[in-house]
Amino acid sequence: MSECPRCKGKSINLGQVTVAIGKTRGKRVNVNECVDCKLLFYEALEEE
Ligand SMILES: [Zn+2]
């Protein structure tokens, strides 16, 4: 699990979403939420 980029706290994983890049491409990312400051942040998945 990745650490929060703002407070370095623990984060929980909310699942994966596909973010559109341009008209035809997409990228899978993990959505994480920090348990301390509630920051939502994305983490790119190394795949494809
Ligand atoms: Zn945080």
mmCIF file of the protein (N, C-alpha, C, O) and its ligand, coordinates in Angstrom:
data_MODEL
# 
_entry.id   MODEL 
# 
loop_
_entity.id 
_entity.type 
_entity.pdbx_number_of_molecules 
1 polymer     1 
2 non-polymer 1 
# 
_entity_poly.entity_id                      1 
_entity_poly.type                           'polypeptide(L)' 
_entity_poly.nstd_linkage                   no 
_entity_poly.nstd_monomer                   no 
_entity_poly.pdbx_seq_one_letter_code       MSECPRCKGKSINLGQVTVAIGKTRGKRVNVNECVDCKLLFYEALEEE 
_entity_poly.pdbx_seq_one_letter_code_can   MSECPRCKGKSINLGQVTVAIGKTRGKRVNVNECVDCKLLFYEALEEE 
_entity_poly.pdbx_strand_id                 A 
# 
loop_
_entity_poly_seq.entity_id 
_entity_poly_seq.num 
_entity_poly_seq.mon_id 
_entity_poly_seq.hetero 
1 1  MET n 
1 2  SER n 
1 3  GLU n 
1 4  CYS n 
1 5  PRO n 
1 6  ARG n 
1 7  CYS n 
1 8  LYS n 
1 9  GLY n 
1 10 LYS n 
1 11 SER n 
1 12 ILE n 
1 13 ASN n 
1 14 LEU n 
1 15 GLY n 
1 16 GLN n 
1 17 VAL n 
1 18 THR n 
1 19 VAL n 
1 20 ALA n 
1 21 ILE n 
1 22 GLY n 
1 23 LYS n 
1 24 THR n 
1 25 ARG n 
1 26 GLY n 
1 27 LYS n 
1 28 ARG n 
1 29 VAL n 
1 30 ASN n 
1 31 VAL n 
1 32 ASN n 
1 33 GLU n 
1 34 CYS n 
1 35 VAL n 
1 36 ASP n 
1 37 CYS n 
1 38 LYS n 
1 39 LEU n 
1 40 LEU n 
1 41 PHE n 
1 42 TYR n 
1 43 GLU n 
1 44 ALA n 
1 45 LEU n 
1 46 GLU n 
1 47 GLU n 
1 48 GLU n 
# 
loop_
_struct_asym.id 
_struct_asym.entity_id 
A 1 
B 2 
# 
loop_
_chem_comp.id 
_chem_comp.type 
_chem_comp.mon_nstd_flag 
ALA 'L-peptide linking' y 
ARG 'L-peptide linking' y 
ASN 'L-peptide linking' y 
ASP 'L-peptide linking' y 
CYS 'L-peptide linking' y 
GLN 'L-peptide linking' y 
GLU 'L-peptide linking' y 
GLY 'peptide linking'   y 
ILE 'L-peptide linking' y 
LEU 'L-peptide linking' y 
LYS 'L-peptide linking' y 
MET 'L-peptide linking' y 
PHE 'L-peptide linking' y 
PRO 'L-peptide linking' y 
SER 'L-peptide linking' y 
THR 'L-peptide linking' y 
TYR 'L-peptide linking' y 
VAL 'L-peptide linking' y 
ZN  non-polymer         . 
# 
_pdbx_entity_nonpoly.entity_id   2 
_pdbx_entity_nonpoly.name        ? 
_pdbx_entity_nonpoly.comp_id     ZN 
# 
_pdbx_nonpoly_scheme.asym_id         B 
_pdbx_nonpoly_scheme.entity_id       2 
_pdbx_nonpoly_scheme.mon_id          ZN 
_pdbx_nonpoly_scheme.ndb_seq_num     1 
_pdbx_nonpoly_scheme.pdb_seq_num     101 
_pdbx_nonpoly_scheme.auth_seq_num    101 
_pdbx_nonpoly_scheme.pdb_mon_id      ZN 
_pdbx_nonpoly_scheme.auth_mon_id     ZN 
_pdbx_nonpoly_scheme.pdb_strand_id   A 
_pdbx_nonpoly_scheme.pdb_ins_code    . 
# 
loop_
_atom_site.group_PDB 
_atom_site.id 
_atom_site.type_symbol 
_atom_site.label_atom_id 
_atom_site.label_alt_id 
_atom_site.label_comp_id 
_atom_site.label_asym_id 
_atom_site.label_entity_id 
_atom_site.label_seq_id 
_atom_site.pdbx_PDB_ins_code 
_atom_site.Cartn_x 
_atom_site.Cartn_y 
_atom_site.Cartn_z 
_atom_site.occupancy 
_atom_site.B_iso_or_equiv 
_atom_site.pdbx_formal_charge 
_atom_site.auth_seq_id 
_atom_site.auth_comp_id 
_atom_site.auth_asym_id 
_atom_site.auth_atom_id 
_atom_site.pdbx_PDB_model_num 
ATOM   1   N  N  . MET A 1 1  ? 0.852   -1.201 0.000   1.00 0.00 ? 1   MET A N  1 
ATOM   2   C  CA . MET A 1 1  ? 0.000   0.000  0.000   1.00 0.00 ? 1   MET A CA 1 
ATOM   3   C  C  . MET A 1 1  ? 0.887   1.250  0.000   1.00 0.00 ? 1   MET A C  1 
ATOM   4   O  O  . MET A 1 1  ? 1.888   1.310  0.714   1.00 0.00 ? 1   MET A O  1 
ATOM   5   N  N  . SER A 1 2  ? 0.519   2.218  -0.784  1.00 0.00 ? 2   SER A N  1 
ATOM   6   C  CA . SER A 1 2  ? 1.380   3.393  -0.888  1.00 0.00 ? 2   SER A CA 1 
ATOM   7   C  C  . SER A 1 2  ? 1.104   4.401  0.226   1.00 0.00 ? 2   SER A C  1 
ATOM   8   O  O  . SER A 1 2  ? 0.023   4.423  0.815   1.00 0.00 ? 2   SER A O  1 
ATOM   9   N  N  . GLU A 1 3  ? 2.089   5.218  0.493   1.00 0.00 ? 3   GLU A N  1 
ATOM   10  C  CA . GLU A 1 3  ? 1.921   6.211  1.538   1.00 0.00 ? 3   GLU A CA 1 
ATOM   11  C  C  . GLU A 1 3  ? 1.388   7.508  0.948   1.00 0.00 ? 3   GLU A C  1 
ATOM   12  O  O  . GLU A 1 3  ? 1.570   7.799  -0.235  1.00 0.00 ? 3   GLU A O  1 
ATOM   13  N  N  . CYS A 1 4  ? 0.730   8.271  1.798   1.00 0.00 ? 4   CYS A N  1 
ATOM   14  C  CA . CYS A 1 4  ? 0.123   9.517  1.357   1.00 0.00 ? 4   CYS A CA 1 
ATOM   15  C  C  . CYS A 1 4  ? 1.197   10.524 0.927   1.00 0.00 ? 4   CYS A C  1 
ATOM   16  O  O  . CYS A 1 4  ? 2.162   10.737 1.661   1.00 0.00 ? 4   CYS A O  1 
ATOM   17  N  N  . PRO A 1 5  ? 1.046   11.148 -0.253  1.00 0.00 ? 5   PRO A N  1 
ATOM   18  C  CA . PRO A 1 5  ? 2.045   12.116 -0.706  1.00 0.00 ? 5   PRO A CA 1 
ATOM   19  C  C  . PRO A 1 5  ? 2.031   13.414 0.110   1.00 0.00 ? 5   PRO A C  1 
ATOM   20  O  O  . PRO A 1 5  ? 2.981   14.194 0.042   1.00 0.00 ? 5   PRO A O  1 
ATOM   21  N  N  . ARG A 1 6  ? 0.992   13.644 0.856   1.00 0.00 ? 6   ARG A N  1 
ATOM   22  C  CA . ARG A 1 6  ? 0.912   14.882 1.630   1.00 0.00 ? 6   ARG A CA 1 
ATOM   23  C  C  . ARG A 1 6  ? 1.422   14.714 3.064   1.00 0.00 ? 6   ARG A C  1 
ATOM   24  O  O  . ARG A 1 6  ? 2.252   15.497 3.526   1.00 0.00 ? 6   ARG A O  1 
ATOM   25  N  N  . CYS A 1 7  ? 0.919   13.681 3.773   1.00 0.00 ? 7   CYS A N  1 
ATOM   26  C  CA . CYS A 1 7  ? 1.302   13.543 5.186   1.00 0.00 ? 7   CYS A CA 1 
ATOM   27  C  C  . CYS A 1 7  ? 2.096   12.268 5.466   1.00 0.00 ? 7   CYS A C  1 
ATOM   28  O  O  . CYS A 1 7  ? 2.476   12.014 6.609   1.00 0.00 ? 7   CYS A O  1 
ATOM   29  N  N  . LYS A 1 8  ? 2.348   11.463 4.426   1.00 0.00 ? 8   LYS A N  1 
ATOM   30  C  CA . LYS A 1 8  ? 3.090   10.209 4.557   1.00 0.00 ? 8   LYS A CA 1 
ATOM   31  C  C  . LYS A 1 8  ? 2.369   9.187  5.434   1.00 0.00 ? 8   LYS A C  1 
ATOM   32  O  O  . LYS A 1 8  ? 2.977   8.243  5.938   1.00 0.00 ? 8   LYS A O  1 
ATOM   33  N  N  . GLY A 1 9  ? 1.071   9.393  5.606   1.00 0.00 ? 9   GLY A N  1 
ATOM   34  C  CA . GLY A 1 9  ? 0.304   8.462  6.420   1.00 0.00 ? 9   GLY A CA 1 
ATOM   35  C  C  . GLY A 1 9  ? -0.113  7.237  5.629   1.00 0.00 ? 9   GLY A C  1 
ATOM   36  O  O  . GLY A 1 9  ? 0.219   7.097  4.452   1.00 0.00 ? 9   GLY A O  1 
ATOM   37  N  N  . LYS A 1 10 ? -0.844  6.352  6.290   1.00 0.00 ? 10  LYS A N  1 
ATOM   38  C  CA . LYS A 1 10 ? -1.317  5.139  5.649   1.00 0.00 ? 10  LYS A CA 1 
ATOM   39  C  C  . LYS A 1 10 ? -2.502  5.446  4.744   1.00 0.00 ? 10  LYS A C  1 
ATOM   40  O  O  . LYS A 1 10 ? -3.296  6.346  5.018   1.00 0.00 ? 10  LYS A O  1 
ATOM   41  N  N  . SER A 1 11 ? -2.608  4.683  3.663   1.00 0.00 ? 11  SER A N  1 
ATOM   42  C  CA . SER A 1 11 ? -3.731  4.863  2.755   1.00 0.00 ? 11  SER A CA 1 
ATOM   43  C  C  . SER A 1 11 ? -4.460  3.554  2.569   1.00 0.00 ? 11  SER A C  1 
ATOM   44  O  O  . SER A 1 11 ? -3.898  2.476  2.759   1.00 0.00 ? 11  SER A O  1 
ATOM   45  N  N  . ILE A 1 12 ? -5.727  3.665  2.193   1.00 0.00 ? 12  ILE A N  1 
ATOM   46  C  CA . ILE A 1 12 ? -6.487  2.478  1.841   1.00 0.00 ? 12  ILE A CA 1 
ATOM   47  C  C  . ILE A 1 12 ? -6.773  2.521  0.358   1.00 0.00 ? 12  ILE A C  1 
ATOM   48  O  O  . ILE A 1 12 ? -6.904  3.596  -0.228  1.00 0.00 ? 12  ILE A O  1 
ATOM   49  N  N  . ASN A 1 13 ? -6.869  1.359  -0.244  1.00 0.00 ? 13  ASN A N  1 
ATOM   50  C  CA . ASN A 1 13 ? -7.115  1.270  -1.675  1.00 0.00 ? 13  ASN A CA 1 
ATOM   51  C  C  . ASN A 1 13 ? -8.608  1.228  -1.951  1.00 0.00 ? 13  ASN A C  1 
ATOM   52  O  O  . ASN A 1 13 ? -9.324  0.404  -1.383  1.00 0.00 ? 13  ASN A O  1 
ATOM   53  N  N  . LEU A 1 14 ? -9.074  2.105  -2.812  1.00 0.00 ? 14  LEU A N  1 
ATOM   54  C  CA . LEU A 1 14 ? -10.499 2.153  -3.128  1.00 0.00 ? 14  LEU A CA 1 
ATOM   55  C  C  . LEU A 1 14 ? -10.837 1.402  -4.404  1.00 0.00 ? 14  LEU A C  1 
ATOM   56  O  O  . LEU A 1 14 ? -12.007 1.277  -4.764  1.00 0.00 ? 14  LEU A O  1 
ATOM   57  N  N  . GLY A 1 15 ? -9.824  0.905  -5.084  1.00 0.00 ? 15  GLY A N  1 
ATOM   58  C  CA . GLY A 1 15 ? -10.075 0.167  -6.310  1.00 0.00 ? 15  GLY A CA 1 
ATOM   59  C  C  . GLY A 1 15 ? -9.402  0.798  -7.503  1.00 0.00 ? 15  GLY A C  1 
ATOM   60  O  O  . GLY A 1 15 ? -8.655  1.768  -7.375  1.00 0.00 ? 15  GLY A O  1 
ATOM   61  N  N  . GLN A 1 16 ? -9.674  0.239  -8.660  1.00 0.00 ? 16  GLN A N  1 
ATOM   62  C  CA . GLN A 1 16 ? -9.035  0.716  -9.880  1.00 0.00 ? 16  GLN A CA 1 
ATOM   63  C  C  . GLN A 1 16 ? -10.042 1.394  -10.778 1.00 0.00 ? 16  GLN A C  1 
ATOM   64  O  O  . GLN A 1 16 ? -11.204 0.993  -10.856 1.00 0.00 ? 16  GLN A O  1 
ATOM   65  N  N  . VAL A 1 17 ? -9.579  2.427  -11.451 1.00 0.00 ? 17  VAL A N  1 
ATOM   66  C  CA . VAL A 1 17 ? -10.409 3.064  -12.462 1.00 0.00 ? 17  VAL A CA 1 
ATOM   67  C  C  . VAL A 1 17 ? -9.553  3.266  -13.703 1.00 0.00 ? 17  VAL A C  1 
ATOM   68  O  O  . VAL A 1 17 ? -8.325  3.228  -13.635 1.00 0.00 ? 17  VAL A O  1 
ATOM   69  N  N  . THR A 1 18 ? -10.213 3.480  -14.837 1.00 0.00 ? 18  THR A N  1 
ATOM   70  C  CA . THR A 1 18 ? -9.497  3.784  -16.062 1.00 0.00 ? 18  THR A CA 1 
ATOM   71  C  C  . THR A 1 18 ? -9.655  5.265  -16.357 1.00 0.00 ? 18  THR A C  1 
ATOM   72  O  O  . THR A 1 18 ? -10.769 5.774  -16.482 1.00 0.00 ? 18  THR A O  1 
ATOM   73  N  N  . VAL A 1 19 ? -8.529  5.942  -16.467 1.00 0.00 ? 19  VAL A N  1 
ATOM   74  C  CA . VAL A 1 19 ? -8.534  7.367  -16.782 1.00 0.00 ? 19  VAL A CA 1 
ATOM   75  C  C  . VAL A 1 19 ? -8.297  7.527  -18.274 1.00 0.00 ? 19  VAL A C  1 
ATOM   76  O  O  . VAL A 1 19 ? -7.346  6.966  -18.818 1.00 0.00 ? 19  VAL A O  1 
ATOM   77  N  N  . ALA A 1 20 ? -9.149  8.284  -18.930 1.00 0.00 ? 20  ALA A N  1 
ATOM   78  C  CA . ALA A 1 20 ? -9.016  8.481  -20.362 1.00 0.00 ? 20  ALA A CA 1 
ATOM   79  C  C  . ALA A 1 20 ? -7.831  9.383  -20.677 1.00 0.00 ? 20  ALA A C  1 
ATOM   80  O  O  . ALA A 1 20 ? -7.629  10.421 -20.048 1.00 0.00 ? 20  ALA A O  1 
ATOM   81  N  N  . ILE A 1 21 ? -7.054  8.956  -21.670 1.00 0.00 ? 21  ILE A N  1 
ATOM   82  C  CA . ILE A 1 21 ? -5.966  9.790  -22.177 1.00 0.00 ? 21  ILE A CA 1 
ATOM   83  C  C  . ILE A 1 21 ? -6.271  10.063 -23.640 1.00 0.00 ? 21  ILE A C  1 
ATOM   84  O  O  . ILE A 1 21 ? -6.186  9.159  -24.471 1.00 0.00 ? 21  ILE A O  1 
ATOM   85  N  N  . GLY A 1 22 ? -6.622  11.292 -23.960 1.00 0.00 ? 22  GLY A N  1 
ATOM   86  C  CA . GLY A 1 22 ? -7.024  11.586 -25.326 1.00 0.00 ? 22  GLY A CA 1 
ATOM   87  C  C  . GLY A 1 22 ? -8.350  10.924 -25.637 1.00 0.00 ? 22  GLY A C  1 
ATOM   88  O  O  . GLY A 1 22 ? -9.192  10.760 -24.754 1.00 0.00 ? 22  GLY A O  1 
ATOM   89  N  N  . LYS A 1 23 ? -8.536  10.545 -26.886 1.00 0.00 ? 23  LYS A N  1 
ATOM   90  C  CA . LYS A 1 23 ? -9.832  10.011 -27.296 1.00 0.00 ? 23  LYS A CA 1 
ATOM   91  C  C  . LYS A 1 23 ? -9.884  8.495  -27.255 1.00 0.00 ? 23  LYS A C  1 
ATOM   92  O  O  . LYS A 1 23 ? -10.942 7.908  -27.028 1.00 0.00 ? 23  LYS A O  1 
ATOM   93  N  N  . THR A 1 24 ? -8.739  7.861  -27.475 1.00 0.00 ? 24  THR A N  1 
ATOM   94  C  CA . THR A 1 24 ? -8.770  6.409  -27.634 1.00 0.00 ? 24  THR A CA 1 
ATOM   95  C  C  . THR A 1 24 ? -8.020  5.649  -26.559 1.00 0.00 ? 24  THR A C  1 
ATOM   96  O  O  . THR A 1 24 ? -8.265  4.458  -26.367 1.00 0.00 ? 24  THR A O  1 
ATOM   97  N  N  . ARG A 1 25 ? -7.134  6.292  -25.872 1.00 0.00 ? 25  ARG A N  1 
ATOM   98  C  CA . ARG A 1 25 ? -6.309  5.560  -24.921 1.00 0.00 ? 25  ARG A CA 1 
ATOM   99  C  C  . ARG A 1 25 ? -6.812  5.736  -23.498 1.00 0.00 ? 25  ARG A C  1 
ATOM   100 O  O  . ARG A 1 25 ? -7.485  6.713  -23.169 1.00 0.00 ? 25  ARG A O  1 
ATOM   101 N  N  . GLY A 1 26 ? -6.470  4.772  -22.674 1.00 0.00 ? 26  GLY A N  1 
ATOM   102 C  CA . GLY A 1 26 ? -6.820  4.848  -21.271 1.00 0.00 ? 26  GLY A CA 1 
ATOM   103 C  C  . GLY A 1 26 ? -5.714  4.273  -20.433 1.00 0.00 ? 26  GLY A C  1 
ATOM   104 O  O  . GLY A 1 26 ? -4.890  3.498  -20.918 1.00 0.00 ? 26  GLY A O  1 
ATOM   105 N  N  . LYS A 1 27 ? -5.691  4.650  -19.177 1.00 0.00 ? 27  LYS A N  1 
ATOM   106 C  CA . LYS A 1 27 ? -4.676  4.111  -18.277 1.00 0.00 ? 27  LYS A CA 1 
ATOM   107 C  C  . LYS A 1 27 ? -5.339  3.665  -16.992 1.00 0.00 ? 27  LYS A C  1 
ATOM   108 O  O  . LYS A 1 27 ? -6.153  4.383  -16.411 1.00 0.00 ? 27  LYS A O  1 
ATOM   109 N  N  . ARG A 1 28 ? -4.975  2.453  -16.550 1.00 0.00 ? 28  ARG A N  1 
ATOM   110 C  CA . ARG A 1 28 ? -5.502  1.931  -15.297 1.00 0.00 ? 28  ARG A CA 1 
ATOM   111 C  C  . ARG A 1 28 ? -4.746  2.542  -14.136 1.00 0.00 ? 28  ARG A C  1 
ATOM   112 O  O  . ARG A 1 28 ? -3.515  2.542  -14.120 1.00 0.00 ? 28  ARG A O  1 
ATOM   113 N  N  . VAL A 1 29 ? -5.469  3.055  -13.179 1.00 0.00 ? 29  VAL A N  1 
ATOM   114 C  CA . VAL A 1 29 ? -4.819  3.617  -11.996 1.00 0.00 ? 29  VAL A CA 1 
ATOM   115 C  C  . VAL A 1 29 ? -5.502  3.086  -10.741 1.00 0.00 ? 29  VAL A C  1 
ATOM   116 O  O  . VAL A 1 29 ? -6.688  2.756  -10.754 1.00 0.00 ? 29  VAL A O  1 
ATOM   117 N  N  . ASN A 1 30 ? -4.744  3.012  -9.675  1.00 0.00 ? 30  ASN A N  1 
ATOM   118 C  CA . ASN A 1 30 ? -5.281  2.707  -8.361  1.00 0.00 ? 30  ASN A CA 1 
ATOM   119 C  C  . ASN A 1 30 ? -5.732  3.999  -7.707  1.00 0.00 ? 30  ASN A C  1 
ATOM   120 O  O  . ASN A 1 30 ? -5.042  5.015  -7.788  1.00 0.00 ? 30  ASN A O  1 
ATOM   121 N  N  . VAL A 1 31 ? -6.880  3.964  -7.063  1.00 0.00 ? 31  VAL A N  1 
ATOM   122 C  CA . VAL A 1 31 ? -7.343  5.118  -6.304  1.00 0.00 ? 31  VAL A CA 1 
ATOM   123 C  C  . VAL A 1 31 ? -7.127  4.812  -4.823  1.00 0.00 ? 31  VAL A C  1 
ATOM   124 O  O  . VAL A 1 31 ? -7.610  3.804  -4.307  1.00 0.00 ? 31  VAL A O  1 
ATOM   125 N  N  . ASN A 1 32 ? -6.401  5.691  -4.155  1.00 0.00 ? 32  ASN A N  1 
ATOM   126 C  CA . ASN A 1 32 ? -6.121  5.506  -2.733  1.00 0.00 ? 32  ASN A CA 1 
ATOM   127 C  C  . ASN A 1 32 ? -6.646  6.692  -1.937  1.00 0.00 ? 32  ASN A C  1 
ATOM   128 O  O  . ASN A 1 32 ? -6.681  7.825  -2.416  1.00 0.00 ? 32  ASN A O  1 
ATOM   129 N  N  . GLU A 1 33 ? -7.055  6.396  -0.704  1.00 0.00 ? 33  GLU A N  1 
ATOM   130 C  CA . GLU A 1 33 ? -7.474  7.473  0.184   1.00 0.00 ? 33  GLU A CA 1 
ATOM   131 C  C  . GLU A 1 33 ? -6.660  7.386  1.469   1.00 0.00 ? 33  GLU A C  1 
ATOM   132 O  O  . GLU A 1 33 ? -6.545  6.321  2.075   1.00 0.00 ? 33  GLU A O  1 
ATOM   133 N  N  . CYS A 1 34 ? -6.100  8.512  1.871   1.00 0.00 ? 34  CYS A N  1 
ATOM   134 C  CA . CYS A 1 34 ? -5.326  8.555  3.105   1.00 0.00 ? 34  CYS A CA 1 
ATOM   135 C  C  . CYS A 1 34 ? -6.279  8.475  4.300   1.00 0.00 ? 34  CYS A C  1 
ATOM   136 O  O  . CYS A 1 34 ? -7.301  9.158  4.343   1.00 0.00 ? 34  CYS A O  1 
ATOM   137 N  N  . VAL A 1 35 ? -5.920  7.621  5.273   1.00 0.00 ? 35  VAL A N  1 
ATOM   138 C  CA . VAL A 1 35 ? -6.805  7.469  6.425   1.00 0.00 ? 35  VAL A CA 1 
ATOM   139 C  C  . VAL A 1 35 ? -6.669  8.649  7.395   1.00 0.00 ? 35  VAL A C  1 
ATOM   140 O  O  . VAL A 1 35 ? -7.546  8.870  8.230   1.00 0.00 ? 35  VAL A O  1 
ATOM   141 N  N  . ASP A 1 36 ? -5.586  9.393  7.284   1.00 0.00 ? 36  ASP A N  1 
ATOM   142 C  CA . ASP A 1 36 ? -5.350  10.506 8.208   1.00 0.00 ? 36  ASP A CA 1 
ATOM   143 C  C  . ASP A 1 36 ? -5.933  11.820 7.702   1.00 0.00 ? 36  ASP A C  1 
ATOM   144 O  O  . ASP A 1 36 ? -6.734  12.449 8.394   1.00 0.00 ? 36  ASP A O  1 
ATOM   145 N  N  . CYS A 1 37 ? -5.536  12.242 6.493   1.00 0.00 ? 37  CYS A N  1 
ATOM   146 C  CA . CYS A 1 37 ? -5.954  13.559 6.006   1.00 0.00 ? 37  CYS A CA 1 
ATOM   147 C  C  . CYS A 1 37 ? -7.012  13.474 4.915   1.00 0.00 ? 37  CYS A C  1 
ATOM   148 O  O  . CYS A 1 37 ? -7.443  14.500 4.388   1.00 0.00 ? 37  CYS A O  1 
ATOM   149 N  N  . LYS A 1 38 ? -7.440  12.245 4.568   1.00 0.00 ? 38  LYS A N  1 
ATOM   150 C  CA . LYS A 1 38 ? -8.509  12.028 3.593   1.00 0.00 ? 38  LYS A CA 1 
ATOM   151 C  C  . LYS A 1 38 ? -8.174  12.467 2.176   1.00 0.00 ? 38  LYS A C  1 
ATOM   152 O  O  . LYS A 1 38 ? -9.064  12.647 1.344   1.00 0.00 ? 38  LYS A O  1 
ATOM   153 N  N  . LEU A 1 39 ? -6.900  12.636 1.912   1.00 0.00 ? 39  LEU A N  1 
ATOM   154 C  CA . LEU A 1 39 ? -6.488  12.984 0.557   1.00 0.00 ? 39  LEU A CA 1 
ATOM   155 C  C  . LEU A 1 39 ? -6.740  11.812 -0.384  1.00 0.00 ? 39  LEU A C  1 
ATOM   156 O  O  . LEU A 1 39 ? -6.403  10.670 -0.069  1.00 0.00 ? 39  LEU A O  1 
ATOM   157 N  N  . LEU A 1 40 ? -7.329  12.096 -1.531  1.00 0.00 ? 40  LEU A N  1 
ATOM   158 C  CA . LEU A 1 40 ? -7.470  11.094 -2.577  1.00 0.00 ? 40  LEU A CA 1 
ATOM   159 C  C  . LEU A 1 40 ? -6.313  11.253 -3.553  1.00 0.00 ? 40  LEU A C  1 
ATOM   160 O  O  . LEU A 1 40 ? -6.025  12.358 -4.014  1.00 0.00 ? 40  LEU A O  1 
ATOM   161 N  N  . PHE A 1 41 ? -5.658  10.153 -3.863  1.00 0.00 ? 41  PHE A N  1 
ATOM   162 C  CA . PHE A 1 41 ? -4.592  10.250 -4.851  1.00 0.00 ? 41  PHE A CA 1 
ATOM   163 C  C  . PHE A 1 41 ? -4.552  8.999  -5.712  1.00 0.00 ? 41  PHE A C  1 
ATOM   164 O  O  . PHE A 1 41 ? -4.991  7.922  -5.308  1.00 0.00 ? 41  PHE A O  1 
ATOM   165 N  N  . TYR A 1 42 ? -4.019  9.172  -6.897  1.00 0.00 ? 42  TYR A N  1 
ATOM   166 C  CA . TYR A 1 42 ? -3.943  8.089  -7.869  1.00 0.00 ? 42  TYR A CA 1 
ATOM   167 C  C  . TYR A 1 42 ? -2.530  7.540  -7.937  1.00 0.00 ? 42  TYR A C  1 
ATOM   168 O  O  . TYR A 1 42 ? -1.545  8.225  -7.663  1.00 0.00 ? 42  TYR A O  1 
ATOM   169 N  N  . GLU A 1 43 ? -2.480  6.282  -8.313  1.00 0.00 ? 43  GLU A N  1 
ATOM   170 C  CA . GLU A 1 43 ? -1.194  5.619  -8.473  1.00 0.00 ? 43  GLU A CA 1 
ATOM   171 C  C  . GLU A 1 43 ? -1.255  4.840  -9.782  1.00 0.00 ? 43  GLU A C  1 
ATOM   172 O  O  . GLU A 1 43 ? -2.103  3.963  -9.948  1.00 0.00 ? 43  GLU A O  1 
ATOM   173 N  N  . ALA A 1 44 ? -0.368  5.155  -10.699 1.00 0.00 ? 44  ALA A N  1 
ATOM   174 C  CA . ALA A 1 44 ? -0.382  4.497  -11.994 1.00 0.00 ? 44  ALA A CA 1 
ATOM   175 C  C  . ALA A 1 44 ? 0.015   3.039  -11.865 1.00 0.00 ? 44  ALA A C  1 
ATOM   176 O  O  . ALA A 1 44 ? 0.913   2.700  -11.095 1.00 0.00 ? 44  ALA A O  1 
ATOM   177 N  N  . LEU A 1 45 ? -0.645  2.188  -12.608 1.00 0.00 ? 45  LEU A N  1 
ATOM   178 C  CA . LEU A 1 45 ? -0.314  0.772  -12.596 1.00 0.00 ? 45  LEU A CA 1 
ATOM   179 C  C  . LEU A 1 45 ? 0.680   0.476  -13.722 1.00 0.00 ? 45  LEU A C  1 
ATOM   180 O  O  . LEU A 1 45 ? 0.502   0.900  -14.864 1.00 0.00 ? 45  LEU A O  1 
ATOM   181 N  N  . GLU A 1 46 ? 1.715   -0.253 -13.368 1.00 0.00 ? 46  GLU A N  1 
ATOM   182 C  CA . GLU A 1 46 ? 2.724   -0.605 -14.369 1.00 0.00 ? 46  GLU A CA 1 
ATOM   183 C  C  . GLU A 1 46 ? 2.251   -1.841 -15.115 1.00 0.00 ? 46  GLU A C  1 
ATOM   184 O  O  . GLU A 1 46 ? 2.557   -2.965 -14.719 1.00 0.00 ? 46  GLU A O  1 
ATOM   185 N  N  . GLU A 1 47 ? 1.525   -1.642 -16.167 1.00 0.00 ? 47  GLU A N  1 
ATOM   186 C  CA . GLU A 1 47 ? 1.098   -2.767 -16.969 1.00 0.00 ? 47  GLU A CA 1 
ATOM   187 C  C  . GLU A 1 47 ? 0.941   -2.317 -18.409 1.00 0.00 ? 47  GLU A C  1 
ATOM   188 O  O  . GLU A 1 47 ? 1.213   -1.164 -18.742 1.00 0.00 ? 47  GLU A O  1 
ATOM   189 N  N  . GLU A 1 48 ? 0.498   -3.239 -19.266 1.00 0.00 ? 48  GLU A N  1 
ATOM   190 C  CA . GLU A 1 48 ? 0.228   -2.907 -20.642 1.00 0.00 ? 48  GLU A CA 1 
ATOM   191 C  C  . GLU A 1 48 ? 1.359   -3.173 -21.603 1.00 0.00 ? 48  GLU A C  1 
ATOM   192 O  O  . GLU A 1 48 ? 1.223   -2.921 -22.801 1.00 0.00 ? 48  GLU A O  1 
HETATM 193 ZN ZN . ZN  B 2 .  ? -2.455  12.052 4.243   1.00 0.00 2 101 ZN  A ZN 1 
# 
